[in-house]
């Protein structure tokens, strides 16, 4: 069965059940109507000459067309490319130049100098005959660009096999069913928009509340009304929700669990939710491998708030040292993942695809450790590891302790050049306090070996963020370089 057959089946089995609600428009779209719209889009694309392998680029905030276009592209064999509406025209032009779309669409307030059509001006044809592609789950049908925090963004190719595997594993291991409901607020140019809850819940015949953007007040209102049973966000979103004045009075009793992804979620961020009785979990994934790769039960999540759990069934994990050899139990290594949920590669970049592979595993570039019970913790990015005085330092390990300092809501540690030790740690603390090196090292003394202690500390009221809500480490690294040039003296 091709991956999107479920929409046609739902339209036949329960055509009037509401699939998507759009609060700002005040309407609900049934499974029958969603299927009909996707068929109309397939006819439109066919009439415009879009065919097998062509790319259809779409620039808009969250919109039902992100869903109907995806199903339509699958039916004619085209590839949907959701574009990042937060990019500049120059950045968008670079991505358009890479994919050379047969059709470029925009909607709402989003503009693109090279766009062919605006959805607001379109009248779709009635559903009818079109040139359907022969079903093939190996064929790419969705292209998502990586964030590009370092280097040129790459177009990740997601095929039907990958999407189907993620849907199946997520539904089974996170126990999702037709009674669930969530807000779809993560942008569709990000894998979390489609793949964390949206497609798995549509597959379950459940209900989505489609928000054009992340809005804490609106989400808390929906939670209070009992319209959110499962919720996904990046750590920044959970912080913003918990800090909202309405959070304390929001009824969270219908929320079965909340899951954080995209970046490590510190215990301080989880605490307000746990105190309200919410089952809070951490997940791990990336655009190229899932994104839902682990599952964790509530007891483990409570006992080990920094753990992401055990591999999903059908997923294989391998931890490798810097020489490509497997590490032992309790040792840190690069996380490599294998299974049916791996992407089909990068758009016109086979060299990058091959560089990311280790046999049939995908090298994530993330460091992890696995305990005696098979439970994993993410320790940071491999490229973030630095060597101080000949010893490997893993920033994630240092961050786990720095976050326990009073009034520190987030932390980041990077390696910077040092004449004596080769590299030393520079710690960024998101806090209103003014911690210095001596205070941090005194706090870390009973917790970490001295070579892991940061030699520089920079306190900021807020961290800069990327468009997907993750901390912008590249900007912080540049800021560290500038500040340390002005302030070269450090504690030894």
DRENDO-1510 file (C-alpha; in Angstrom, 1 decimal, always signed):
<recs>
REC; n; res; u; v; w
REC; 1; UNK; +0.0; +0.0; +0.0 .
REC; 2; UNK; +1.4; +3.4; -1.0 .
REC; 3; UNK; +1.9; +5.6; +2.0 .
REC; 4; UNK; -0.9; +8.1; +1.4 .
REC; 5; UNK; -3.7; +5.6; +0.7 .
REC; 6; UNK; -4.9; +6.2; +4.2 .
REC; 7; UNK; -6.4; +9.6; +3.2 .
REC; 8; UNK; -8.6; +8.1; +0.5 .
REC; 9; UNK; -9.5; +5.3; +2.9 .
REC; 10; UNK; -10.5; +7.7; +5.7 .
REC; 11; UNK; -12.5; +9.8; +3.2 .
REC; 12; UNK; -14.5; +6.7; +2.3 .
REC; 13; UNK; -14.8; +5.3; +5.9 .
REC; 14; UNK; -15.7; +8.6; +7.7 .
REC; 15; UNK; -16.0; +11.4; +5.2 .
REC; 16; UNK; -17.6; +13.9; +7.6 .
REC; 17; UNK; -15.1; +13.5; +10.5 .
REC; 18; UNK; -13.1; +16.7; +11.0 .
REC; 19; UNK; -9.5; +16.3; +10.2 .
REC; 20; UNK; -8.2; +19.8; +10.4 .
REC; 21; UNK; -9.5; +22.9; +12.3 .
REC; 22; UNK; -8.3; +26.4; +11.5 .
REC; 23; UNK; -9.1; +28.6; +14.5 .
REC; 24; UNK; -8.4; +31.9; +12.8 .
REC; 25; UNK; -10.7; +31.0; +9.9 .
REC; 26; UNK; -13.3; +29.5; +12.2 .
REC; 27; UNK; -13.8; +26.4; +10.1 .
REC; 28; UNK; -13.1; +22.7; +10.1 .
REC; 29; UNK; -12.1; +20.5; +7.1 .
REC; 30; UNK; -13.4; +17.0; +7.0 .
REC; 31; UNK; -11.4; +14.0; +5.8 .
REC; 32; UNK; -13.6; +13.8; +2.8 .
REC; 33; UNK; -13.0; +17.5; +1.9 .
REC; 34; UNK; -9.2; +17.1; +2.5 .
REC; 35; UNK; -9.1; +14.2; +0.1 .
REC; 36; UNK; -11.2; +16.1; -2.5 .
REC; 37; UNK; -8.9; +19.1; -2.2 .
REC; 38; UNK; -5.8; +16.9; -2.8 .
REC; 39; UNK; -7.5; +15.4; -5.9 .
REC; 40; UNK; -8.2; +18.9; -7.2 .
REC; 41; UNK; -4.6; +19.9; -6.7 .
REC; 42; UNK; -3.5; +16.8; -8.5 .
REC; 43; UNK; -5.7; +17.8; -11.5 .
REC; 44; UNK; -4.4; +21.3; -11.3 .
REC; 45; UNK; -0.7; +20.2; -11.3 .
REC; 46; UNK; -1.3; +17.8; -14.1 .
REC; 47; UNK; -3.0; +20.6; -16.2 .
REC; 48; UNK; +0.0; +22.8; -15.5 .
REC; 49; UNK; +2.3; +20.2; -16.9 .
REC; 50; UNK; +3.9; +19.1; -13.6 .
REC; 51; UNK; +5.0; +15.5; -14.0 .
REC; 52; UNK; +7.1; +12.8; -12.5 .
REC; 53; UNK; +10.2; +14.1; -10.7 .
REC; 54; UNK; +9.3; +17.8; -11.1 .
REC; 55; UNK; +9.6; +20.0; -8.0 .
REC; 56; UNK; +6.7; +22.1; -6.7 .
REC; 57; UNK; +8.0; +24.9; -4.3 .
REC; 58; UNK; +5.6; +26.4; -1.8 .
REC; 59; UNK; +6.2; +29.5; +0.4 .
REC; 60; UNK; +3.7; +30.1; +3.1 .
REC; 61; UNK; +3.1; +30.0; +6.8 .
REC; 62; UNK; +1.3; +26.9; +8.0 .
REC; 63; UNK; -1.5; +26.3; +5.5 .
REC; 64; UNK; -3.8; +23.3; +4.6 .
REC; 65; UNK; -2.2; +23.4; +1.2 .
REC; 66; UNK; +1.0; +22.0; +2.8 .
REC; 67; UNK; -1.0; +18.8; +3.3 .
REC; 68; UNK; -3.2; +18.7; +0.2 .
REC; 69; UNK; -0.2; +19.6; -2.1 .
REC; 70; UNK; +1.9; +16.8; -0.4 .
REC; 71; UNK; -0.8; +14.2; -1.2 .
REC; 72; UNK; -1.3; +15.6; -4.7 .
REC; 73; UNK; +2.4; +15.6; -5.5 .
REC; 74; UNK; +2.6; +12.0; -4.4 .
REC; 75; UNK; -0.1; +11.0; -6.8 .
REC; 76; UNK; +1.6; +12.5; -9.8 .
REC; 77; UNK; +5.1; +11.6; -8.7 .
REC; 78; UNK; +6.3; +15.2; -8.1 .
REC; 79; UNK; +8.4; +16.4; -5.2 .
REC; 80; UNK; +7.0; +19.1; -2.8 .
REC; 81; UNK; +9.5; +21.6; -1.5 .
REC; 82; UNK; +8.2; +23.7; +1.4 .
REC; 83; UNK; +10.3; +26.9; +1.6 .
REC; 84; UNK; +11.3; +28.7; +4.8 .
REC; 85; UNK; +9.3; +31.9; +5.0 .
REC; 86; UNK; +11.8; +33.4; +7.4 .
REC; 87; UNK; +14.6; +33.5; +4.8 .
REC; 88; UNK; +15.7; +36.5; +2.9 .
REC; 89; UNK; +14.9; +36.8; -0.8 .
REC; 90; UNK; +18.6; +36.1; -1.6 .
REC; 91; UNK; +18.5; +32.9; +0.5 .
REC; 92; UNK; +15.3; +31.8; -1.1 .
REC; 93; UNK; +16.7; +32.5; -4.5 .
REC; 94; UNK; +19.6; +30.2; -3.8 .
REC; 95; UNK; +17.3; +27.4; -2.8 .
REC; 96; UNK; +15.1; +28.0; -5.9 .
REC; 97; UNK; +18.2; +27.9; -8.0 .
REC; 98; UNK; +19.1; +24.5; -6.5 .
REC; 99; UNK; +15.8; +22.8; -7.0 .
REC; 100; UNK; +14.6; +24.5; -10.2 .
REC; 101; UNK; +10.9; +24.0; -9.5 .
REC; 102; UNK; +8.4; +23.5; -12.3 .
REC; 103; UNK; +6.0; +25.5; -10.3 .
REC; 104; UNK; +6.4; +27.9; -7.4 .
REC; 105; UNK; +3.4; +28.9; -5.3 .
REC; 106; UNK; +3.0; +31.5; -2.5 .
REC; 107; UNK; +0.2; +32.3; +0.0 .
REC; 108; UNK; -0.8; +34.9; +2.5 .
REC; 109; UNK; +1.8; +37.5; +3.3 .
REC; 110; UNK; +4.7; +35.6; +1.9 .
REC; 111; UNK; +6.3; +37.0; -1.3 .
REC; 112; UNK; +8.8; +35.5; -3.6 .
REC; 113; UNK; +10.3; +37.4; -6.6 .
REC; 114; UNK; +10.3; +34.3; -8.8 .
REC; 115; UNK; +6.9; +32.9; -7.8 .
REC; 116; UNK; +4.7; +31.7; -10.6 .
REC; 117; UNK; +1.3; +31.8; -8.8 .
REC; 118; UNK; -0.4; +32.9; -5.6 .
REC; 119; UNK; -2.9; +30.5; -4.0 .
REC; 120; UNK; -5.2; +33.4; -3.1 .
REC; 121; UNK; -5.7; +34.0; -6.8 .
REC; 122; UNK; -6.2; +30.4; -7.9 .
REC; 123; UNK; -9.4; +28.6; -8.7 .
REC; 124; UNK; -8.7; +24.9; -8.6 .
REC; 125; UNK; -10.5; +22.6; -11.2 .
REC; 126; UNK; -13.0; +20.0; -10.1 .
REC; 127; UNK; -11.6; +16.7; -9.1 .
REC; 128; UNK; -11.3; +14.5; -12.2 .
REC; 129; UNK; -8.8; +12.5; -14.3 .
REC; 130; UNK; -5.1; +13.2; -14.1 .
REC; 131; UNK; -2.0; +11.3; -15.1 .
REC; 132; UNK; -1.2; +9.3; -12.0 .
REC; 133; UNK; +2.3; +8.0; -11.2 .
REC; 134; UNK; +2.9; +4.3; -10.8 .
REC; 135; UNK; +3.0; +3.8; -7.0 .
REC; 136; UNK; +6.6; +3.6; -5.7 .
REC; 137; UNK; +7.5; +4.1; -2.1 .
REC; 138; UNK; +11.2; +4.5; -3.0 .
REC; 139; UNK; +10.5; +7.7; -5.0 .
REC; 140; UNK; +11.2; +11.0; -3.2 .
REC; 141; UNK; +8.0; +13.1; -2.6 .
REC; 142; UNK; +9.1; +15.7; -0.1 .
REC; 143; UNK; +12.3; +17.8; +0.1 .
REC; 144; UNK; +13.1; +19.6; +3.3 .
REC; 145; UNK; +16.2; +21.9; +3.5 .
REC; 146; UNK; +18.5; +21.6; +6.5 .
REC; 147; UNK; +18.8; +24.7; +8.6 .
REC; 148; UNK; +22.2; +25.6; +7.3 .
REC; 149; UNK; +23.6; +26.7; +10.6 .
REC; 150; UNK; +27.0; +25.6; +9.2 .
REC; 151; UNK; +27.7; +25.4; +5.5 .
REC; 152; UNK; +25.3; +25.4; +2.5 .
REC; 153; UNK; +21.8; +24.1; +3.3 .
REC; 154; UNK; +21.1; +20.7; +1.8 .
REC; 155; UNK; +17.8; +19.4; +0.4 .
REC; 156; UNK; +16.9; +16.2; +2.2 .
REC; 157; UNK; +14.8; +13.8; +0.1 .
REC; 158; UNK; +12.0; +12.0; +2.0 .
REC; 159; UNK; +10.3; +9.1; +0.2 .
REC; 160; UNK; +7.2; +7.2; +0.9 .
REC; 161; UNK; +9.0; +4.3; +2.6 .
REC; 162; UNK; +10.6; +6.7; +5.1 .
REC; 163; UNK; +7.3; +8.6; +5.8 .
REC; 164; UNK; +5.4; +5.3; +6.2 .
REC; 165; UNK; +8.0; +3.9; +8.6 .
REC; 166; UNK; +7.9; +7.1; +10.8 .
REC; 167; UNK; +4.1; +7.1; +10.8 .
REC; 168; UNK; +3.9; +3.4; +11.8 .
REC; 169; UNK; +6.6; +3.5; +14.5 .
REC; 170; UNK; +5.3; +6.8; +16.0 .
REC; 171; UNK; +1.7; +5.6; +16.2 .
REC; 172; UNK; +2.6; +2.3; +17.7 .
REC; 173; UNK; +5.2; +3.3; +20.2 .
REC; 174; UNK; +3.7; +6.7; +21.3 .
REC; 175; UNK; +0.2; +5.0; +21.4 .
REC; 176; UNK; -1.5; +7.5; +19.2 .
REC; 177; UNK; -5.1; +6.9; +18.1 .
REC; 178; UNK; -8.2; +8.6; +16.6 .
REC; 179; UNK; -9.1; +10.2; +19.9 .
REC; 180; UNK; -6.0; +12.3; +20.0 .
REC; 181; UNK; -5.6; +15.9; +19.0 .
REC; 182; UNK; -2.7; +18.3; +18.7 .
REC; 183; UNK; -1.7; +21.8; +17.5 .
REC; 184; UNK; +0.3; +21.8; +14.3 .
REC; 185; UNK; +2.4; +24.9; +14.9 .
REC; 186; UNK; +5.9; +23.8; +13.9 .
REC; 187; UNK; +6.6; +25.2; +10.5 .
REC; 188; UNK; +6.2; +22.8; +7.6 .
REC; 189; UNK; +9.6; +23.6; +6.2 .
REC; 190; UNK; +10.9; +21.8; +9.3 .
REC; 191; UNK; +10.5; +18.0; +9.7 .
REC; 192; UNK; +8.6; +18.5; +13.0 .
REC; 193; UNK; +5.8; +20.2; +11.0 .
REC; 194; UNK; +5.0; +17.1; +9.0 .
REC; 195; UNK; +6.5; +14.2; +10.9 .
REC; 196; UNK; +6.3; +14.4; +14.6 .
REC; 197; UNK; +2.5; +14.4; +15.0 .
REC; 198; UNK; +0.8; +15.7; +11.9 .
REC; 199; UNK; +1.1; +12.8; +9.5 .
REC; 200; UNK; +0.9; +10.1; +12.2 .
REC; 201; UNK; -2.3; +11.6; +13.6 .
REC; 202; UNK; -3.9; +12.0; +10.2 .
REC; 203; UNK; -3.0; +8.4; +9.6 .
REC; 204; UNK; -4.8; +7.6; +12.9 .
REC; 205; UNK; -7.9; +9.5; +11.8 .
REC; 206; UNK; -7.3; +12.0; +14.5 .
REC; 207; UNK; -7.7; +15.8; +14.7 .
REC; 208; UNK; -5.3; +18.6; +14.0 .
REC; 209; UNK; -5.6; +22.2; +15.0 .
REC; 210; UNK; -3.6; +24.0; +12.3 .
REC; 211; UNK; -1.9; +27.3; +13.5 .
REC; 212; UNK; -0.2; +29.5; +11.1 .
REC; 213; UNK; +2.5; +30.3; +13.7 .
REC; 214; UNK; +3.5; +29.4; +17.2 .
REC; 215; UNK; +1.3; +31.5; +19.5 .
REC; 216; UNK; +1.7; +30.7; +23.3 .
REC; 217; UNK; -1.6; +32.4; +24.3 .
REC; 218; UNK; -3.6; +30.6; +21.6 .
REC; 219; UNK; -2.1; +27.2; +22.4 .
REC; 220; UNK; -2.7; +27.6; +26.1 .
REC; 221; UNK; -6.3; +28.5; +25.3 .
REC; 222; UNK; -6.7; +25.3; +23.2 .
REC; 223; UNK; -5.1; +23.2; +26.0 .
REC; 224; UNK; -7.5; +24.7; +28.5 .
REC; 225; UNK; -10.4; +23.8; +26.3 .
REC; 226; UNK; -9.2; +20.2; +26.2 .
REC; 227; UNK; -8.4; +20.3; +22.5 .
REC; 228; UNK; -4.8; +19.1; +22.9 .
REC; 229; UNK; -4.0; +15.6; +24.1 .
REC; 230; UNK; -0.4; +15.3; +22.8 .
REC; 231; UNK; +2.0; +18.2; +22.2 .
REC; 232; UNK; +5.3; +18.7; +20.6 .
REC; 233; UNK; +7.7; +21.6; +20.9 .
REC; 234; UNK; +11.3; +22.7; +21.0 .
REC; 235; UNK; +12.6; +23.7; +24.4 .
REC; 236; UNK; +12.2; +27.4; +23.7 .
REC; 237; UNK; +8.4; +26.9; +23.1 .
REC; 238; UNK; +8.0; +25.1; +26.4 .
REC; 239; UNK; +9.7; +27.9; +28.2 .
REC; 240; UNK; +7.5; +30.5; +26.5 .
REC; 241; UNK; +4.4; +28.6; +27.4 .
REC; 242; UNK; +5.4; +28.1; +31.0 .
REC; 243; UNK; +6.2; +31.8; +31.4 .
REC; 244; UNK; +2.9; +33.0; +30.0 .
REC; 245; UNK; +0.6; +34.5; +32.6 .
REC; 246; UNK; -2.2; +32.1; +31.6 .
REC; 247; UNK; -0.1; +28.9; +32.2 .
REC; 248; UNK; -0.8; +28.6; +36.0 .
REC; 249; UNK; -4.6; +28.6; +35.4 .
REC; 250; UNK; -4.6; +26.4; +32.3 .
REC; 251; UNK; -6.3; +23.1; +32.6 .
REC; 252; UNK; -3.8; +20.5; +31.4 .
REC; 253; UNK; -5.8; +17.4; +32.5 .
REC; 254; UNK; -6.5; +16.3; +28.9 .
REC; 255; UNK; -2.8; +16.5; +27.9 .
REC; 256; UNK; -1.6; +12.9; +27.8 .
REC; 257; UNK; +2.1; +13.8; +27.3 .
REC; 258; UNK; +4.3; +16.5; +26.0 .
REC; 259; UNK; +7.5; +15.7; +24.0 .
REC; 260; UNK; +10.4; +18.0; +23.4 .
REC; 261; UNK; +12.8; +17.8; +20.4 .
REC; 262; UNK; +15.2; +19.7; +18.3 .
REC; 263; UNK; +17.7; +20.4; +21.1 .
REC; 264; UNK; +18.5; +19.1; +24.6 .
REC; 265; UNK; +15.7; +20.1; +27.0 .
REC; 266; UNK; +17.1; +20.9; +30.4 .
REC; 267; UNK; +15.4; +19.8; +33.7 .
REC; 268; UNK; +14.6; +23.5; +34.5 .
REC; 269; UNK; +12.5; +23.7; +31.4 .
REC; 270; UNK; +10.7; +20.5; +32.1 .
REC; 271; UNK; +10.0; +21.3; +35.8 .
REC; 272; UNK; +7.0; +23.6; +35.4 .
REC; 273; UNK; +5.2; +21.0; +33.3 .
REC; 274; UNK; +6.1; +18.1; +35.6 .
REC; 275; UNK; +4.9; +20.1; +38.6 .
REC; 276; UNK; +1.5; +20.4; +36.8 .
REC; 277; UNK; +1.3; +16.6; +36.5 .
REC; 278; UNK; +2.2; +16.5; +32.8 .
REC; 279; UNK; +4.0; +13.5; +31.5 .
REC; 280; UNK; +7.1; +15.1; +29.9 .
REC; 281; UNK; +9.4; +13.3; +27.5 .
REC; 282; UNK; +12.5; +14.0; +25.4 .
REC; 283; UNK; +12.8; +12.8; +21.9 .
REC; 284; UNK; +15.6; +12.7; +19.4 .
REC; 285; UNK; +15.6; +12.8; +15.6 .
REC; 286; UNK; +16.8; +14.7; +12.6 .
REC; 287; UNK; +15.4; +15.4; +9.2 .
REC; 288; UNK; +17.5; +12.7; +7.6 .
REC; 289; UNK; +16.5; +9.9; +10.0 .
REC; 290; UNK; +13.0; +9.9; +11.0 .
REC; 291; UNK; +12.6; +12.1; +12.8 .
REC; 292; UNK; +11.1; +9.9; +15.6 .
REC; 293; UNK; +13.8; +7.4; +16.5 .
REC; 294; UNK; +13.4; +6.7; +20.2 .
REC; 295; UNK; +10.6; +5.8; +22.6 .
REC; 296; UNK; +10.6; +6.4; +26.4 .
REC; 297; UNK; +8.1; +5.4; +29.1 .
REC; 298; UNK; +7.0; +7.8; +31.8 .
REC; 299; UNK; +8.9; +6.2; +34.6 .
REC; 300; UNK; +12.2; +6.4; +32.8 .
REC; 301; UNK; +11.5; +9.9; +31.7 .
REC; 302; UNK; +10.9; +10.9; +35.3 .
REC; 303; UNK; +14.0; +9.1; +36.7 .
REC; 304; UNK; +16.2; +10.2; +33.8 .
REC; 305; UNK; +15.0; +13.6; +32.5 .
REC; 306; UNK; +18.0; +13.9; +30.2 .
REC; 307; UNK; +17.4; +10.6; +28.5 .
REC; 308; UNK; +15.7; +10.0; +25.1 .
REC; 309; UNK; +14.9; +6.4; +25.8 .
REC; 310; UNK; +15.4; +3.2; +23.7 .
REC; 311; UNK; +15.4; +2.7; +19.9 .
REC; 312; UNK; +12.0; +2.3; +18.2 .
REC; 313; UNK; +11.4; -1.3; +17.1 .
REC; 314; UNK; +12.9; -1.7; +13.6 .
REC; 315; UNK; +15.6; +0.9; +14.4 .
REC; 316; UNK; +19.2; -0.1; +15.0 .
REC; 317; UNK; +21.7; +2.1; +16.8 .
REC; 318; UNK; +25.5; +2.0; +16.8 .
REC; 319; UNK; +28.0; +4.2; +18.7 .
REC; 320; UNK; +31.4; +4.8; +17.2 .
REC; 321; UNK; +34.6; +6.3; +18.5 .
REC; 322; UNK; +36.7; +8.7; +16.4 .
REC; 323; UNK; +38.4; +5.8; +14.7 .
REC; 324; UNK; +35.1; +4.2; +13.6 .
REC; 325; UNK; +35.2; +1.4; +16.2 .
REC; 326; UNK; +32.2; +0.6; +18.4 .
REC; 327; UNK; +32.4; +2.0; +21.9 .
REC; 328; UNK; +31.8; +0.1; +25.1 .
REC; 329; UNK; +28.8; +0.4; +27.5 .
REC; 330; UNK; +28.7; +3.8; +29.2 .
REC; 331; UNK; +31.2; +5.3; +26.7 .
REC; 332; UNK; +30.4; +8.2; +24.5 .
REC; 333; UNK; +30.4; +7.7; +20.7 .
REC; 334; UNK; +28.9; +9.1; +17.5 .
REC; 335; UNK; +25.3; +7.9; +17.1 .
REC; 336; UNK; +24.7; +6.0; +13.9 .
REC; 337; UNK; +21.1; +4.9; +13.0 .
REC; 338; UNK; +19.8; +2.3; +10.6 .
REC; 339; UNK; +16.3; +1.3; +9.7 .
REC; 340; UNK; +13.5; +1.9; +7.1 .
REC; 341; UNK; +13.1; +5.5; +8.2 .
REC; 342; UNK; +16.3; +6.8; +6.7 .
REC; 343; UNK; +16.1; +9.5; +4.0 .
REC; 344; UNK; +16.8; +8.9; +0.3 .
REC; 345; UNK; +19.8; +11.2; +0.3 .
REC; 346; UNK; +20.4; +14.8; -0.6 .
REC; 347; UNK; +19.2; +16.6; -3.7 .
REC; 348; UNK; +22.0; +16.5; -6.3 .
REC; 349; UNK; +24.6; +16.0; -3.6 .
REC; 350; UNK; +25.7; +12.3; -3.7 .
REC; 351; UNK; +29.0; +13.1; -2.1 .
REC; 352; UNK; +27.4; +14.5; +1.1 .
REC; 353; UNK; +25.1; +11.4; +1.1 .
REC; 354; UNK; +27.9; +9.0; +0.9 .
REC; 355; UNK; +29.9; +10.9; +3.6 .
REC; 356; UNK; +27.0; +10.5; +6.0 .
REC; 357; UNK; +26.7; +6.8; +5.6 .
REC; 358; UNK; +28.5; +4.0; +7.5 .
REC; 359; UNK; +27.5; +0.7; +5.8 .
REC; 360; UNK; +23.7; +0.9; +6.1 .
REC; 361; UNK; +23.8; +3.3; +9.0 .
REC; 362; UNK; +23.4; +7.1; +8.9 .
REC; 363; UNK; +26.1; +9.0; +10.9 .
REC; 364; UNK; +24.1; +11.6; +12.7 .
REC; 365; UNK; +27.0; +13.7; +13.9 .
REC; 366; UNK; +25.5; +13.5; +17.4 .
REC; 367; UNK; +27.3; +12.1; +20.4 .
REC; 368; UNK; +25.4; +9.7; +22.7 .
REC; 369; UNK; +25.9; +7.2; +25.5 .
REC; 370; UNK; +24.0; +4.0; +26.2 .
REC; 371; UNK; +23.6; +2.7; +29.8 .
REC; 372; UNK; +23.3; -1.0; +31.0 .
REC; 373; UNK; +19.6; -0.9; +30.4 .
REC; 374; UNK; +19.8; +0.2; +26.8 .
REC; 375; UNK; +18.7; +3.7; +27.5 .
REC; 376; UNK; +20.3; +6.5; +25.5 .
REC; 377; UNK; +21.4; +10.1; +26.4 .
REC; 378; UNK; +22.4; +12.6; +23.8 .
REC; 379; UNK; +25.7; +14.3; +24.7 .
REC; 380; UNK; +25.9; +17.0; +22.0 .
REC; 381; UNK; +27.3; +17.3; +18.5 .
REC; 382; UNK; +30.5; +15.5; +17.5 .
REC; 383; UNK; +31.8; +18.7; +15.9 .
REC; 384; UNK; +31.3; +20.5; +19.2 .
REC; 385; UNK; +33.7; +18.2; +21.1 .
REC; 386; UNK; +37.0; +19.8; +21.8 .
REC; 387; UNK; +40.4; +18.6; +23.1 .
REC; 388; UNK; +41.8; +20.4; +26.1 .
REC; 389; UNK; +45.3; +19.4; +27.2 .
REC; 390; UNK; +45.0; +16.1; +25.3 .
REC; 391; UNK; +41.6; +15.2; +26.9 .
REC; 392; UNK; +38.3; +15.0; +25.0 .
REC; 393; UNK; +35.6; +17.4; +26.4 .
REC; 394; UNK; +32.0; +16.9; +25.5 .
REC; 395; UNK; +30.1; +20.1; +25.9 .
REC; 396; UNK; +26.8; +18.4; +26.6 .
REC; 397; UNK; +28.2; +16.9; +29.8 .
REC; 398; UNK; +29.3; +20.3; +31.1 .
REC; 399; UNK; +26.0; +21.9; +30.2 .
REC; 400; UNK; +24.1; +19.3; +32.2 .
REC; 401; UNK; +25.7; +20.6; +35.3 .
REC; 402; UNK; +25.9; +24.3; +34.5 .
REC; 403; UNK; +22.1; +24.3; +34.0 .
REC; 404; UNK; +21.8; +23.5; +37.7 .
REC; 405; UNK; +23.2; +26.9; +38.6 .
REC; 406; UNK; +20.5; +29.2; +40.1 .
REC; 407; UNK; +18.6; +31.3; +37.6 .
REC; 408; UNK; +20.3; +29.7; +34.6 .
REC; 409; UNK; +17.6; +28.8; +32.0 .
REC; 410; UNK; +19.9; +27.5; +29.3 .
REC; 411; UNK; +23.6; +26.9; +28.7 .
REC; 412; UNK; +26.0; +26.3; +25.8 .
REC; 413; UNK; +29.7; +25.4; +25.9 .
REC; 414; UNK; +32.0; +25.7; +22.9 .
REC; 415; UNK; +35.7; +25.1; +22.5 .
REC; 416; UNK; +37.9; +28.1; +21.8 .
REC; 417; UNK; +41.6; +28.4; +21.1 .
REC; 418; UNK; +44.1; +28.6; +24.0 .
REC; 419; UNK; +47.9; +29.0; +23.9 .
REC; 420; UNK; +48.5; +26.7; +26.8 .
REC; 421; UNK; +45.9; +23.9; +26.5 .
REC; 422; UNK; +45.2; +24.0; +22.8 .
REC; 423; UNK; +41.5; +24.5; +23.4 .
REC; 424; UNK; +39.4; +25.4; +26.5 .
REC; 425; UNK; +35.7; +25.8; +27.2 .
REC; 426; UNK; +33.7; +29.0; +26.8 .
REC; 427; UNK; +30.4; +28.8; +28.6 .
REC; 428; UNK; +27.4; +30.8; +27.6 .
REC; 429; UNK; +24.7; +31.1; +30.3 .
REC; 430; UNK; +21.2; +32.4; +29.7 .
REC; 431; UNK; +20.6; +34.2; +32.9 .
REC; 432; UNK; +20.0; +37.6; +34.5 .
REC; 433; UNK; +22.8; +36.9; +37.0 .
REC; 434; UNK; +26.4; +37.7; +36.4 .
REC; 435; UNK; +28.4; +34.5; +37.0 .
REC; 436; UNK; +32.1; +34.6; +36.5 .
REC; 437; UNK; +34.7; +31.9; +35.9 .
REC; 438; UNK; +35.5; +31.5; +39.5 .
REC; 439; UNK; +31.9; +31.0; +40.5 .
REC; 440; UNK; +31.3; +28.4; +37.8 .
REC; 441; UNK; +34.4; +26.5; +38.5 .
REC; 442; UNK; +33.7; +26.4; +42.3 .
REC; 443; UNK; +30.2; +25.0; +41.5 .
REC; 444; UNK; +31.7; +22.4; +39.1 .
REC; 445; UNK; +34.6; +21.3; +41.3 .
REC; 446; UNK; +32.8; +18.4; +43.0 .
REC; 447; UNK; +31.0; +17.4; +39.8 .
REC; 448; UNK; +33.5; +17.4; +36.9 .
REC; 449; UNK; +37.2; +17.0; +36.4 .
REC; 450; UNK; +39.0; +20.3; +36.2 .
REC; 451; UNK; +40.0; +20.0; +32.5 .
REC; 452; UNK; +36.3; +20.1; +31.7 .
REC; 453; UNK; +35.7; +23.4; +33.5 .
REC; 454; UNK; +35.1; +26.4; +31.3 .
REC; 455; UNK; +37.9; +29.0; +31.2 .
REC; 456; UNK; +35.5; +31.7; +30.0 .
REC; 457; UNK; +32.0; +32.6; +30.9 .
REC; 458; UNK; +29.6; +34.9; +29.0 .
REC; 459; UNK; +26.2; +35.7; +30.5 .
REC; 460; UNK; +23.3; +36.7; +28.3 .
REC; 461; UNK; +19.7; +37.6; +29.1 .
REC; 462; UNK; +18.5; +35.7; +26.0 .
REC; 463; UNK; +20.2; +33.3; +23.5 .
REC; 464; UNK; +19.8; +34.1; +19.7 .
REC; 465; UNK; +17.6; +31.5; +18.0 .
REC; 466; UNK; +17.5; +30.0; +14.5 .
REC; 467; UNK; +14.2; +30.0; +12.6 .
REC; 468; UNK; +13.4; +26.5; +14.0 .
REC; 469; UNK; +13.7; +27.6; +17.6 .
REC; 470; UNK; +17.1; +26.0; +18.2 .
REC; 471; UNK; +19.9; +28.1; +19.7 .
REC; 472; UNK; +22.1; +29.8; +17.1 .
REC; 473; UNK; +25.5; +28.4; +18.1 .
REC; 474; UNK; +27.2; +29.9; +15.1 .
REC; 475; UNK; +26.2; +33.4; +16.2 .
REC; 476; UNK; +27.3; +32.7; +19.8 .
REC; 477; UNK; +30.7; +31.4; +18.5 .
REC; 478; UNK; +31.2; +34.6; +16.6 .
REC; 479; UNK; +30.3; +36.6; +19.6 .
REC; 480; UNK; +32.7; +34.6; +21.8 .
REC; 481; UNK; +35.5; +35.3; +19.3 .
REC; 482; UNK; +34.8; +39.0; +19.3 .
REC; 483; UNK; +34.5; +39.3; +23.1 .
REC; 484; UNK; +37.6; +37.2; +23.8 .
REC; 485; UNK; +39.7; +39.3; +21.4 .
REC; 486; UNK; +38.8; +42.2; +23.7 .
REC; 487; UNK; +39.2; +40.2; +26.9 .
REC; 488; UNK; +42.0; +37.7; +26.3 .
REC; 489; UNK; +42.9; +37.0; +29.9 .
REC; 490; UNK; +41.5; +33.7; +31.4 .
REC; 491; UNK; +41.7; +31.6; +34.5 .
REC; 492; UNK; +44.2; +28.8; +34.2 .
</recs>
